[in-house]
Amino acid sequence: MNGAVTALAPLMPRLQYSASEAARQLSIGTRTLWRYVRAGKLSTVALGGRRFFRHADLAAFIDAHLDTSGAPGKSAPAGLIAKNRASKGKKRTRKAGKT
């Protein structure tokens, strides 16, 4: 090795991500990502006419929504999931006389 030491530098997280990259980091779809933004659960930064997601905001989002119950399965923000389940669980009924 001739005395040369190769040190591995710690990987620096990226400072910002595009919407598709941020969604991939959170293991969610981009539509869900934007739903969290509209709900105020996740913030964005505008640069050059585009919206980006800061690494620190993604990490804070994950920390805020960790499932510490120990239950198996996916962890998700309870408020948005409950809202989606409630709207999907409703059965549509037809009014009498219509077919």
ABEGO torsion letter per residue (X at the ends): XGGBBBBBBBBBBBABBBAAAAAAAAGBBAAAAAAAAAAGABBBBBBGGBBBBBAAAAAAAAAAABBAAGBBEBBBBAAAAAAAAAAAABBBBBBBGBX
